[in-house]
Amino acid sequence: MRRRSLGVVLIALSLVATACGGGHGPDFTIGFKRLALDLSYKDETIPLPTTPSQFVVPNEALFLAPGFVAPKLAPTLPKLPGCPVAAPDDTPEQPATVFIRHAPPAGTYTTHGKGQITIGTPPTQATLPMPAHGLLQIQNLAHTTTDDPVNGLTEVDTYDIFVPSLDGGTTTSYKVTYSPATTVGTVTQTATGNRAPEGEVDITHLVIKSASGTLDFTPDPPVTIMALRQGEGTTWNSAGTDEKTGTSMVVSGSVNRRVNVDVCGTLYDTYEVISNEHIVNLQTGFRSDTDAQDPNVYRVDTLHGLFLQQHIHTSTMAGTTAIVLNYDSTYDSIKPLEAATP
């Protein structure tokens, strides 16, 4: 997933960089694009909303959905076969692992989903359908092994997820760690001092490029989006701040349960992550929060390192613009298009 994706490519984090200029960084003014709805939001399976033929949409809205598919991007999205449904008695071939041991394969992935984006407040408010199909690219994979002073021998995988947009794109950098025997230990360790494994998935960097400019968000320390310890019941709280932009992100998450995800006819065992995310820039007044009653959900195939499915429900204030996202997205395949093509 992910998201991009989240996975993954985190959608709310993608928003922040478009509005967090100022402070010690370069000045940045939120730009606007006037988009014809019958072009930019066209989906043959979803009727267009009954709104004026054009609507002023802030640039940050263009980064809300993974792989926003519009005519300009149409050539990059191949024609795919239909997405079948798994049989009722199907089961996953392999169980999910507690730890992610490998980064997902590099390549281009497609997704499908449904949902809506609401922009503005009454009476000047519009609700639009999200694109039914998405696109993301996993790039720049690297694997290293370090001797961490606290956690001991640690395997580190890093990679980027690039999500194209109408006039640029979003690149989110992830770091996945695995320590077979930590020195400090985890809740799974015994009173005798036996060492236990530990790992996590962190966001280390975000770059958004658009016609309005290029912005960076580098949280320090990196923000944990999934802790890998004992599976169900694992909880974490993580926070990071980019001093250059004055932007901070806080994540409170937990592994809720194991759940099967149907990826176009094939079931995969995943860990379901419940994530409450908050992003704020006190200098600009920007704020983005998950819905208190309906937090974000990520279903993570730890065996293959993919956030296969996500449910996003966030509310964002960027200047005077209110944006509410509520959508679901699922990978079409765990294999990139290059590998899936005979």
C-alpha positions as CSV (number, residue, x, y, z in Angstrom):
1,M,0.0,0.0,0.0
2,R,0.5,2.2,1.7
3,R,0.0,4.6,-0.1
4,R,2.0,5.9,-1.4
5,S,1.3,3.2,-1.1
6,L,-0.1,4.4,2.4
7,G,1.8,2.5,1.0
8,V,2.8,3.2,2.1
9,V,1.9,5.6,0.3
10,L,0.1,8.4,4.6
11,I,-2.3,10.7,2.8
12,A,-2.5,13.4,5.4
13,L,1.3,13.7,5.4
14,S,1.2,14.2,1.7
15,L,-1.1,17.2,2.4
16,V,1.2,18.9,4.9
17,A,4.1,19.7,2.6
18,T,1.9,21.7,0.3
19,A,0.9,24.0,3.1
20,C,3.9,24.1,5.5
21,G,6.1,26.7,3.8
22,G,7.3,29.6,5.8
23,G,9.2,29.6,9.1
24,H,12.9,29.1,8.3
25,G,12.2,27.6,4.9
26,P,11.3,29.3,1.6
27,D,8.0,31.1,1.4
28,F,5.2,29.1,-0.3
29,T,1.8,30.2,-1.2
30,I,-0.9,27.5,-1.7
31,G,-1.8,27.6,-5.4
32,F,-5.1,26.8,-7.0
33,K,-6.1,25.0,-10.1
34,R,-9.3,25.3,-12.0
35,L,-10.2,21.8,-13.1
36,A,-13.1,20.8,-15.4
37,L,-14.9,18.1,-13.5
38,D,-15.8,16.2,-16.6
39,L,-12.1,15.8,-17.4
40,S,-10.2,15.6,-14.1
41,Y,-12.7,13.5,-12.1
42,K,-14.2,11.4,-14.9
43,D,-14.9,7.8,-14.0
44,E,-17.2,5.8,-16.2
45,T,-18.5,3.8,-13.3
46,I,-19.4,6.8,-11.1
47,P,-21.8,9.5,-12.1
48,L,-20.5,13.1,-11.9
49,P,-21.8,15.2,-9.1
50,T,-24.3,17.9,-9.9
51,T,-22.0,20.9,-9.4
52,P,-20.9,23.7,-11.7
53,S,-18.8,22.6,-14.6
54,Q,-15.7,24.1,-13.0
55,F,-14.6,24.2,-9.3
56,V,-11.6,25.9,-7.8
57,V,-9.6,23.1,-6.2
58,P,-6.5,23.9,-4.1
59,N,-3.3,22.2,-5.2
60,E,-3.1,20.1,-2.1
61,A,-6.3,18.4,-3.1
62,L,-4.4,16.9,-6.0
63,F,-2.2,14.9,-3.7
64,L,-5.0,13.4,-1.6
65,A,-5.6,10.2,-3.5
66,P,-2.8,7.7,-4.3
67,G,-2.2,7.8,-8.0
68,F,-4.7,10.5,-9.0
69,V,-5.6,9.3,-12.4
70,A,-6.5,12.0,-14.9
71,P,-6.1,12.3,-18.7
72,K,-2.6,13.6,-18.4
73,L,-1.6,10.4,-16.5
74,A,-3.8,8.0,-18.5
75,P,-0.9,6.7,-20.7
76,T,0.9,5.6,-17.5
77,L,-2.0,3.4,-16.4
78,P,-2.3,0.3,-18.5
79,K,-5.6,-1.4,-19.3
80,L,-6.0,-4.1,-16.7
81,P,-8.2,-7.2,-16.7
82,G,-11.2,-7.3,-14.4
83,C,-10.7,-7.8,-10.6
84,P,-12.2,-11.2,-9.6
85,V,-13.3,-12.1,-6.1
86,A,-11.9,-14.9,-4.1
87,A,-14.1,-17.9,-3.5
88,P,-15.9,-18.1,-0.1
89,D,-13.8,-21.2,1.0
90,D,-10.4,-19.8,-0.1
91,T,-7.6,-19.3,2.4
92,P,-4.2,-17.5,2.2
93,E,-1.4,-19.8,1.1
94,Q,1.0,-18.4,3.8
95,P,0.4,-16.8,7.2
96,A,1.6,-13.2,7.8
97,T,4.9,-12.8,9.6
98,V,5.2,-10.7,12.7
99,F,8.2,-8.9,11.2
100,I,8.8,-7.4,7.8
101,R,12.1,-9.0,6.6
102,H,12.2,-7.7,3.1
103,A,11.2,-4.5,1.2
104,P,8.5,-4.9,-1.5
105,P,9.8,-5.4,-5.0
106,A,10.5,-2.3,-7.1
107,G,8.1,-1.5,-9.9
108,T,4.8,0.0,-10.8
109,Y,1.6,-1.1,-8.9
110,T,-2.0,-0.3,-9.5
111,T,-4.9,0.0,-7.0
112,H,-8.7,0.1,-7.0
113,G,-11.1,1.7,-4.6
114,K,-13.9,4.1,-3.9
115,G,-14.7,7.0,-1.8
116,Q,-15.2,10.8,-1.9
117,I,-13.5,14.1,-1.2
118,T,-15.4,17.1,0.2
119,I,-13.8,20.5,-0.4
120,G,-15.0,23.7,1.3
121,T,-17.7,24.5,3.7
122,P,-21.4,25.2,3.2
123,P,-22.7,27.0,1.2
124,T,-19.7,26.8,-1.2
125,Q,-19.0,23.1,-0.7
126,A,-18.6,20.3,-3.3
127,T,-18.3,16.5,-2.8
128,L,-16.5,14.7,-5.6
129,P,-16.0,11.0,-6.2
130,M,-12.4,9.7,-5.8
131,P,-10.8,8.1,-8.8
132,A,-11.6,4.4,-9.0
133,H,-8.0,3.5,-10.0
134,G,-4.6,4.5,-8.7
135,L,-1.0,4.2,-9.6
136,L,2.2,4.1,-7.5
137,Q,5.9,3.2,-8.0
138,I,8.2,1.6,-5.5
139,Q,11.8,2.8,-6.2
140,N,15.3,3.1,-4.8
141,L,15.5,-0.1,-2.7
142,A,18.5,-0.5,-0.5
143,H,19.5,-3.1,2.2
144,T,22.1,-2.6,4.9
145,T,23.1,-4.2,8.1
146,T,24.2,-2.2,11.1
147,D,25.4,-2.9,14.6
148,D,23.0,-0.6,16.6
149,P,24.3,0.3,20.1
150,V,20.9,-0.4,21.7
151,N,19.3,-3.0,19.5
152,G,22.4,-4.9,18.3
153,L,22.6,-6.4,14.9
154,T,19.8,-4.7,12.8
155,E,18.7,-5.2,9.2
156,V,17.6,-2.0,7.5
157,D,15.6,-1.8,4.3
158,T,14.9,1.6,2.7
159,Y,12.7,2.5,-0.3
160,D,10.7,5.3,-1.8
161,I,7.0,5.3,-3.0
162,F,6.4,7.7,-5.8
163,V,2.8,8.8,-6.5
164,P,2.3,10.8,-9.7
165,S,-0.1,13.8,-9.7
166,L,-1.4,16.1,-12.3
167,D,1.6,18.4,-12.2
168,G,4.3,16.6,-10.4
169,G,4.2,13.9,-7.7
170,T,4.8,12.8,-4.1
171,T,7.8,10.8,-3.0
172,T,7.6,9.2,0.5
173,S,10.7,7.5,1.9
174,Y,10.4,4.6,4.3
175,K,12.8,2.7,6.5
176,V,12.0,-0.8,7.7
177,T,14.1,-2.2,10.6
178,Y,14.5,-5.7,12.1
179,S,16.6,-6.5,15.1
180,P,16.7,-10.2,16.0
181,A,17.8,-9.7,19.6
182,T,17.4,-6.3,21.1
183,T,19.5,-5.3,24.1
184,V,16.7,-3.3,25.9
185,G,14.1,-5.8,24.9
186,T,10.3,-5.7,24.4
187,V,7.2,-6.8,26.2
188,T,7.7,-10.3,24.9
189,Q,11.0,-10.7,26.8
190,T,11.0,-12.8,30.0
191,A,12.1,-11.8,33.4
192,T,15.3,-13.8,32.9
193,G,16.5,-11.2,30.4
194,N,16.2,-13.2,27.2
195,R,16.4,-11.0,24.2
196,A,13.5,-10.6,21.9
197,P,13.2,-9.4,18.2
198,E,11.9,-5.9,17.3
199,G,11.2,-3.9,14.3
200,E,9.3,-1.0,12.8
201,V,8.2,0.9,9.7
202,D,9.1,4.6,9.7
203,I,8.6,7.6,7.4
204,T,11.9,9.4,7.0
205,H,11.3,11.9,4.2
206,L,8.6,13.4,2.0
207,V,9.1,15.4,-1.2
208,I,6.2,17.0,-3.1
209,K,6.8,18.5,-6.5
210,S,4.2,20.6,-8.3
211,A,3.8,23.5,-10.6
212,S,3.8,25.7,-7.4
213,G,7.2,24.5,-6.3
214,T,9.0,21.7,-4.4
215,L,8.7,21.2,-0.7
216,D,10.3,18.8,1.8
217,F,9.2,17.3,5.1
218,T,11.8,15.5,7.1
219,P,10.6,14.5,10.5
220,D,13.2,14.2,13.3
221,P,13.0,11.6,14.6
222,P,11.4,9.6,11.8
223,V,7.7,8.8,12.5
224,T,6.7,5.2,13.1
225,I,3.6,4.1,11.2
226,M,3.8,0.4,12.4
227,A,5.7,-1.2,15.2
228,L,6.7,-4.8,14.8
229,R,6.9,-6.7,18.1
230,Q,4.4,-9.3,19.1
231,G,1.7,-8.9,16.4
232,E,-1.8,-8.3,17.8
233,G,-1.8,-6.0,20.7
234,T,1.3,-4.1,19.8
235,T,0.9,-0.3,20.4
236,W,3.1,2.7,19.7
237,N,3.2,6.5,19.9
238,S,5.5,8.4,17.7
239,A,6.2,12.0,16.9
240,G,8.6,13.9,14.6
241,T,9.2,17.6,13.8
242,D,10.8,19.3,10.8
243,E,12.4,22.4,12.3
244,K,12.9,24.0,8.9
245,T,9.1,24.2,8.2
246,G,7.8,24.1,11.8
247,T,5.6,21.1,11.0
248,S,5.0,18.3,13.5
249,M,3.4,14.9,13.1
250,V,2.1,12.6,15.9
251,V,0.9,9.0,15.3
252,S,-0.8,6.7,17.8
253,G,-1.3,3.3,16.5
254,S,-2.0,-0.4,17.3
255,V,-2.1,-3.8,15.7
256,N,-5.8,-4.7,16.0
257,R,-6.1,-8.2,14.5
258,R,-5.3,-10.6,11.7
259,V,-7.5,-10.2,8.7
260,N,-7.6,-11.6,5.1
261,V,-7.5,-9.2,2.2
262,D,-8.8,-10.1,-1.2
263,V,-6.4,-8.9,-3.8
264,C,-8.4,-9.5,-7.1
265,G,-9.2,-13.1,-6.3
266,T,-6.2,-14.1,-4.1
267,L,-6.4,-13.9,-0.3
268,Y,-3.5,-12.6,1.8
269,D,-3.1,-12.8,5.6
270,T,-2.5,-9.3,7.0
271,Y,-2.1,-7.4,10.2
272,E,-4.7,-4.7,10.7
273,V,-3.3,-1.4,11.9
274,I,-5.5,1.3,13.5
275,S,-3.8,4.6,13.2
276,N,-4.7,8.0,14.7
277,E,-2.6,10.7,12.9
278,H,-2.3,14.4,13.6
279,I,-0.2,17.0,11.7
280,V,0.1,20.6,12.6
281,N,2.0,23.7,11.7
282,L,1.6,26.4,14.3
283,Q,3.2,29.0,12.0
284,T,0.8,28.6,9.1
285,G,-2.3,27.3,11.0
286,F,-2.3,24.1,8.9
287,R,-3.9,21.1,10.7
288,S,-4.8,17.6,9.6
289,D,-6.4,15.0,11.8
290,T,-7.9,11.5,11.4
291,D,-11.6,11.2,12.2
292,A,-12.0,10.6,15.9
293,Q,-14.7,8.0,15.4
294,D,-13.3,6.5,12.2
295,P,-9.5,6.4,12.3
296,N,-7.3,5.3,9.4
297,V,-6.9,1.6,8.9
298,Y,-3.9,-0.1,7.2
299,R,-3.9,-3.9,6.4
300,V,-0.3,-4.9,6.1
301,D,1.0,-8.0,4.3
302,T,4.2,-8.3,6.4
303,L,5.3,-11.3,4.4
304,H,5.7,-9.2,1.2
305,G,6.1,-5.8,2.9
306,L,3.0,-4.2,1.3
307,F,0.2,-2.1,2.9
308,L,-2.3,-4.0,0.7
309,Q,-5.4,-2.1,1.8
310,Q,-6.2,1.1,3.5
311,H,-9.2,3.1,4.8
312,I,-8.5,6.8,5.0
313,H,-10.8,9.3,6.8
314,T,-9.1,12.7,7.5
315,S,-10.1,16.3,8.0
316,T,-7.7,19.0,7.0
317,M,-7.7,22.8,7.2
318,A,-5.2,24.5,4.9
319,G,-5.5,28.2,5.3
320,T,-9.3,28.8,4.8
321,T,-9.8,25.6,2.8
322,A,-11.5,22.6,4.4
323,I,-10.8,19.2,2.9
324,V,-12.4,15.9,4.1
325,L,-11.2,12.6,2.7
326,N,-13.1,9.3,3.1
327,Y,-12.1,6.4,0.9
328,D,-10.9,2.8,0.6
329,S,-8.1,1.5,-1.6
330,T,-6.7,-2.0,-2.4
331,Y,-3.8,-3.2,-4.5
332,D,-4.6,-5.0,-7.7
333,S,-1.7,-7.4,-7.3
334,I,1.3,-8.0,-4.9
335,K,3.5,-8.1,-8.0
336,P,4.5,-5.0,-9.9
337,L,3.3,-4.7,-13.5
338,E,6.7,-5.4,-14.9
339,A,6.9,-8.7,-13.0
340,A,3.3,-9.6,-13.7
341,T,3.7,-9.2,-17.5
342,P,4.7,-12.5,-19.2
